[in-house]
């Protein structure tokens, strides 16, 4: 882009006569390069300075917006073309971009209007336009119309068949798509990657991988299809492993799509080292920080515990959308920086952007972690009243959690009973959490029965019931509760923690002894346990529901997955290094107390991301101030 701007400056300061090169020809080249660098703002500036844009410049600007997924701008420029008396009429290349925008917006109404205009202009038999129409109808969910259009095509090219395979996969007809794919004599890389993506979207990853491994050759699109398939199906370790293989083979360099998928996997696993490598890769190759790549990078840093780095990327982005702002607001909320999150929200409004559902989830989360009940209720009421956003079940769950944590259990239950939709397990679970904190056993028992009506295998409810029955001396009922769990095959979700060391992500489960370093890890835990007790630590054995003696309960607590991961981190990283752990469940009270003391003993910062927020443990204190 720097070189492009230098050339453009020379064209302006040393103008070339239109008899030599027409401005529209120069504009087409400039817009094309801007589009390839995802710099749509500059592309629009170039186009808007043209006194009389011709059909080539119109098609170039439409293609620039469509290729970069700016669907609304594509339609806006197309409508201005139609409404301007001096503008040229659309041709087949115009409609390929415009129909792509309709597909991207899933707008059947706009697509049908464009189809009518295509027919009016006599372009319905053009193979390029027909392919775009078939693709559009598949993507807006009009399967029968798309199939009919394909069947009536007088001429089909390789794109037509790829479009059919893609459309059938998109509509869930993956077996039919496979039959079409197998019948193709000349299979292109596009058809291979389309079929792989089709399998991946249905979660059939083994079929997708088998097809991927059978490919005679691969380009970056094929690698992207498989890597994205893993990431979208929560197989994050597999996505990262395949990315490493892609690098080792050196057959195709990663592009923005590759890096976005891998950054998503890094964010979920807390794989900060690889995320940092991608950040450096982008800088080293002077890649433009596009909107999607910038969002993915900021999200990765926020979810890996580096909120300052996330803010650095956010500030560096030349273009930001509501997703960008929502990422930084949610990131600040997860780290307990409520006031900064509110400040970003007001900045966003000043920029003229309208918040969405995710933005408000971030704001409500910030209020929950800071205990700001009235402020949270105000944001909740503002959603619909000022922005026309109807609260979803997730928003209700967040407010119920906010009220429950503050001990306002009557209000929380009243809100649940007033919900316009049926409350789910998560909403009732938020109220149950408040019952546990404030020892409201009568309400808690009633809430548990509500949860079990919705999910008879909800292990947390059985565990809670067993606990309250035990605390009330109703030991027979507690025993029956545990027996029912066994008889019904109800299993507790196992605690799982991840830690990245030397670019490798290690996974630990509670009581895990599968790691090669298990003996050293358990020895380190025993050593830490002795030092912790000297520092005043008392294991919270009330958290263990099994009928075992106190010593066995202490042993059970000491082998929680996050403690194993932290011990491994202490053993394998240099003194003073920050230890970062990701956990799939909420950090229990005992682990929270233990990690505070461990941070003092080893003189390190320990960052733990549980399912709801970040905990920064340093010098015996946690950033959550014991409110989580």
N, C-alpha and C positions, 0 to 999 in steps of 0.2 A: 504493500500500500504506500509505503514511503516513496518508492520509485515511481509509482503511478502518479502520485501527487506532484512530484517534480516535473514529470512529463506534461501533466495537465497545466501546470504553471507556465511552462514554456509555450504551450499552445495558446494560452491566454495573452501572454506578454508579446509573443511573436505570431500574431494570427496568420493562418494560412488562408489564401483566397478560396472562396467556395467553388471556384472553377477548377481548383486543383483537388481538394478533398472537401466533400460536403460535411457540415457539422453533424448531420445525422449518422454518418458513417463513423465519425470519431466517437459520438455518443454511444453507439452500439458497442464499440470496443471497451470504452470506459465502464459502462454499466456491466458488461460481461465480467470484467476483472473484479469490480466491486462485489458482484454476486458471488464469485468464487471465493472471496475473502469474507463473505457474510457481512459486508459493510453496506447494508441496504439503505441506510440514511444518506450516504454519499451518492449511491446510485440514483436515489430519488431526486437529490439536488441537481445532478447532471441532467436528468430527464426534464425537470421543471424549468430549466433555463432555455430549453429549445423553443424557438418561435413557432416552428411548424413540424412537429414530430411526424414521421411517416410510419407505415405499417411495421417496418423492421424495428424501429425504436420502441413502438408500442409492444410488440411481441417480446422484445428483449427485456423490458422492465417487468412485464407480466411474468415471464419465465424466471426472472431474478427473484421476485417475491414468492412465486409458487415453489421453486426449488428450495427455498429457505423456510418453507412452511409458514409464511406470512399470508395466510389464506384471505383474511378480511381485506388487507391492502390490495391483494390481487383483484378481488371483486370490485373494490372502490375504483381502481384505475380502469378496469374494464367498463364500469358504468360511466365514468367520465369520458371514455372513448366513444361510447354509444350516444351520449348526450351532447357531445361537442359537434357542431355543424361542420367544422373544418377538419375533423379527425377522419382518417381512412376507415373503411369498413373492415370488420374482422375477417380473417381467413382461417384455414385449418390449423395453423400453428397457434393462433390466438386461442382457439377453443381447447387445445390440449392443455394449456396452462390454466384456463378458467375452470375447466371440468375437474382438473386436479385440485383446485381450491375448493370446489363443491364437495369433492370426496373428503378432503381434509376436515371440512366443517361438518361432515355428515349431514349436509343440507339437501334433502330430497327435493324440497320446493324450488330452491335455486337451480338444482340440477335439471329438473323438468322444464323450467323456463329456458335454460340454455339449450336444452334438447329441441324445444320448439323453435328457437331462433336458428339452430343448425338446419332443421328441416326447411324453414322458410328461405334460407339462403342457398339451399340445394347442395349442402355439404355432407348430407347424411351417408352417402355411399363412400366417402373418403375413408380409407383404411385407418389413417391416424386418428381421425375423429371417432370412428366406430370403436377403436380400441379404448379410447378415453371414455366413451359413453358406457361401454360394458364395465370398465373398471369402476366408474362412478356409481353405477347402479348396484354393483356388488357391495361397494363400501358404504352405501346409504341403507343397505339392508333389503333392497328390491331384487331378491335372488331370481325370481321368475322372469322379470323384465330383462335382467342381464343375460340370462340363459337364452331367452327368445331372440334378443339382439344378436348374440353370438351365432346362434343356429341359422339366422337369416343373412349372415354376412356373405356376400358373393365372393369375397377374396379375403384370405387370412394369411398373415405373416407370422413369424416366430413370436412377435410381441403379442399377437392375438392369443396364441396358445398359452404363453406365459401368464397372460391376464386371466384366462380361464382357470388355470391351475391355482393362481393366487386367490381368485374370487371364490372358488370352491372351498379352498382351505379356510378362508375368512368366514365363510358361512357354516363352517363345521363339517362340510362334506369331504373330509380328508381322504377317505378311502376311494371315493370317486375321483378326486384330484390325483391320487396315486395311479389309478388306472389310466387316466389321461397322460400323466407324466411317463409312465412305462411305455405308452404307445408312440411317444415322440421318437422319430428317427434321429433327429439332430437335437440333442439336449444341450441347451446353452447353460452357462454358469448362472444366469438369471433363473432359469427353471429349476436348477438344483437348489439354489438358495431359497427360492420361493417355497419349494416343497419342505425344506428343512424348517423354515419359519412356520409353515402350516402345522407340522407335527409339534413344534415347540409351543405354539399357542394353545394347543389342546393338552399340553403337559406330557406328550408322548416323547420324552427326551431320549429314550433308548432307540426308538425308530429314527429320530432325527440324527442321533450320533452315528448310527449304523450307515445312514445315507451319506453323512458327512465323510466318514472314513472310506466310503466306496468311491468318492469323487476322484476322477483321473487327474484333475488339476483344480486349484482353488485361487480365487482372487479375494480382495479384502471384503467384498460383500458377502461371500460365503462364510468367511471366518466370523464376520459380524453377526450373521444369522444364528450361528451356533453359540457364540459367546452371549449374545443378547437372550437367546433361548434359556440358557442356564440362569442368567441373572434374573429374568422375569419369572422364573419358576423357583426362585429362592435357593438355587444351587450355586451359592456365591463362591465357594472354594473351587468348584469345577470351572466356573467362569474365569477365575484368576489363573488356574492351572492351564487352561486352554490358551489364554492370552500369552502366558510364558512360552508355551510351545510355538505359538505363532511367531514370537520374537526369535526363538532359537532357530526356526526353519528359515527365517529371513525371506520368505517367499512374497510376503505382502506387508507393506508398512501400515501401521494403524492410522485410521483417520478419526474424525471427530466422533463418528458413531461408535467406533471401537472403544475409544477412550471414555465416552459417556457411560457405556455399559460396564466397563471395568471399574470406573469410579463409583458407580452404584454398588457394585459388589464390595469394594473397599469400604464404603460408608457403612454397610450392614455388618461387616466383619470387624471393623475397626482396624483395617490394614493400612495404617498411616504411612509406613515406609514406602509401599507401592504407590499410594496416592501422591506422596511427595515426589516420587520419581516421575510420575506423569506430569506433575506441575513443572518440573525442571525440563522434561521432554518438550512440553509446549513452548517454554521460553527458549530452549536451545534451538529449536527448529523455527523460531519466530512465527509460530502459528497464531493466527488471529483468535483472540478469546471470544468466540461466538457466544450467542445468548445461551444455547443449550450446554455448551462445554463449560462456560462460566458458572452456570447454575449447578451443574454436576460437581464441579471442583469446590465451589463454596459449600455445597451440601456435604461433600466428603469431609472437608475440614471440620465443619460444625459437628458432624456425627462421630468424628474421631477425637473430639475433645479439644480441638484447636480453634476456639471461637475467634481469636484475634486474627488468625490466618484466614478464616472464612470471611471476616470483615475486610481484610486486605484485598482478597479476590473480588468481593462485592464492589468495593470502591474503585477497583481497576477496570471493571466492566464498562464499556462505552454505551451499551444498551442494557436496560433492565426492564423486566416485565413484572407482573404481579407475583409470579412464581419466585423470581429473584428476591423480592422484598419478603415474601412469606418464608423463604428459606432462612433468611437472616433473623427475622422476628422469632420464628420457631426455635432456631439455634440459640439465640439469646435466652429464650424462655427455658429451654432444657438445661442451660447452665446456671439458671437462677438469677439472671440479670434482667429482672422484670422492668425496671425503669428504662433501661436502654431499649428493651423491646417496644415499650410504649412510645419512646422517642422516635424509633424507626417508623412506627405506624403513622405518626403525624407527619414525618418527612415524606412518606409515601403519598399521603393525601395531598400534600403541597405540590407534588409532582403531577397531580391530576390523575393518578391511577385509582381505580376502584378496587377495594379489597374483595377477596373471595372467601369461600368456606374455610380454606386452609389457613388464611390469614387470621381469621377469628379463632380457629383452633389454637394457633400459636399464642394469641392474646389471652385466651382463657387458661391455657397451660401456664403462662407466666403468672397469672393471678392465683392459680392453684398452688404453685410452688412457693409463692410468697405469702399465701394466706390472706390475699386481698379480696375478701368476699364481696363487699359492696361494689368494688370496681369491676369484678368479674360479672356480677349480675347486671351492671350497667352496659357492659360490652355485649352481653347475651341479649339484652332487650334492644340494643342498637341495631343488631344484625338485620332484623326484619323491618323495624320501624324506619330506619334511615337508608338502608342499602338494599332492601327487598330480598334479603337472603334468608330463606326459611331454615331455622336450625335443624340439623340432621340429628340422628340418634347419638352420634359421637359428641355433638355439642352438649346435648342434654346430659350425657354421661360425665362430661368434664365438669359441668356445673353441679351435678349431684355429688361428684367427688369433692369439689370445692366446699360445698356446704357440709358434707359429712366430716371432712377433716377438721372443720371449724367447730364441730359438735352441734351443728344446727340440723339435727337428724329429722325433726318434725317437718321442717321446710323442705329438706331433701326428699322425704317420702311424698310430701304433697306435690312436689314438682313431678315426680315419677307418675303419680296418679293423674296428673293433668296433661301428660304428653299426648300429642295428636297421633303418634304411632305407638305400636306395642313395644314396651321396654324390653331390651335384650339382656342377656346374661351379664354383659359388661356394666350396664347401668345398675342393675341390682347388686352386682359385685362391688360397685363403688360405695353403695349404701352399707353393704356388709362390712367393708373396710372401716367405716366410721363406727359401726356397732362394735367391732373388735377393739378399736382404740379407746372408746368410751364405755366399754364393758356393759353395753345394753343387750343383755342376753335374751330378754323377752322378744325384742324387735328382731335381733339377729336370728333367732330360731325361726321366726315367721318369714324372714327374707330368704333364708336357706331353702325353705320349702318352695318358695316362688322360683328360685333358681333351679331347683331339681325338677320342677314341672317343665321348665324350658330345656334343661339338659340333665338327663338322669345320670350322666357320667361325669358331672362336674366334681372333680376330686377335691377341690378347695372347700366345697360346701360340706362334704363328709368329714374332712379333717376338722373344720370349724365346729361342727356339731359334736364330734368326739371330744374336742377340747372343752366346750362349755358343759357338756354332760359330766366330764371328769371333774371340772372345777366346782360343780354343784353337788358332787358326791353321788351322781346317778351313774355309777360304774357299770351296771348291767346294760344300760342303754348305750353307753360309750362303746362297750364291747360289741353290742349288736350292730352298731354303726360301722365299726371296722370290719366285722364279718360280712356285712352287706357289701362293702367295697370289694372284698375278696370274691364273694359269690358272684357279683355282677361283673367281675373283671375290670373294675375301675382302677385306672393307673394314674398316679400323680405325674404331672408334667415334669420330667427330670430337669433339674437345674443344670445349665450348660454355660460355660464361660469360654471366651476366646482371648488369646493374647498373641501379638505378633512379635517375633524375635528374629532378627536377621532376615527380614523379608519372607518369613514363613509364618503362617497362622497356625497356632496349636489350639486344639479343642480339649476341654476337660469337662467331665461329668462328676457328679457327687460320688465320692468313694472310688474314683477312677484309678486303676492301677495298670492301665494299658500302655502308659507312656514309658519309653526306655529309661527315663530318669526317675521313675517312681520311687525307688529306694531313697534317692537323694532328696526328692521333694518331701516325702513323709518325714525324713530325718530333720529337714529344715522346719517343717511345721511343728514338730515336737520341740525343737530348740526355741522357736518363737513363742510357743505356748508357755514354756517355763518363764521366759522373760516377760511375757504379757501378764502373767499372774503376779510377778514381783511388782509390776507397774500398776496393779490394782484391778486387773481384768477378772470378771466373774462370768463364766459361761452361762448363757440364758437357756438353761435346760428345759424350761417350760415350753419352748418351741418344738421340742421333740415329742411326738404323740405316741410313739411306740412304748409298750410296757416293758421297759428295760431299766437296769439300775443306772445311777447317776454317772458312773464312770463311762459306761457305754454311750450314754447320751452326750457326754462331752466329746467322746471320740467321733460320734456321728456329726456333731457340729463342726469339728475341726477339719472334716473332709468335704465341706461345701465347695462347689466347683470354683468359686472366685478365690477362695483361700489357696486351692491347689495352683491356680493360674498365677496368683501373686507370688507364692513360694518359688515357682518356676522362674518367674521374672527376676526375682532377687538373685537366684542362682546363676542366671545366664546373661545378665546385663551389668555393665560397670556401675560401681558405687556412684550415687548421686543421680543416676538416670531416672527419668520419670517412667513409672510403670502404668500401662494403659490396659484395662480389661473391659470386655463387653460381656454382659450377662443377659440371658433371655428372660429372666424373671426379676421380680422386685428383690432388691437386696434385703435380707432379713435383719431384724434388730441386732442379733448376735454378731453377724458378720460386720455390720455397720460399726458397732462398738469396737470389735476386734481390729478392723482396718485403721480406725483412728489411732489406736495404740501402736499398731505395726508401723504406721507412717513416722511415728516418733522414734521407735526403736531403730529402724533402718535409715532414718534421716533422708527420706525420699518423699516426693509427691506421688501419690497413688490416685489415678483417675479411674473411676468405675462408671460405666454407662449401663444402667439397668433398663428395664422396659419403659420407664417413664421419664427419666432425667439423668443428668450427670452429677456425680459426687466427686469433688476435688478434695482429697484427704491430704492435709499438710500439718505437720507439727501437732498432731493430736486433735485437730478440728476438721470438720467437714463443711464445705461450702453451702450445704443445704440447711445448716444450723439445726440439724436433727429434726427437720420438718419435711417429710417426704412420703 
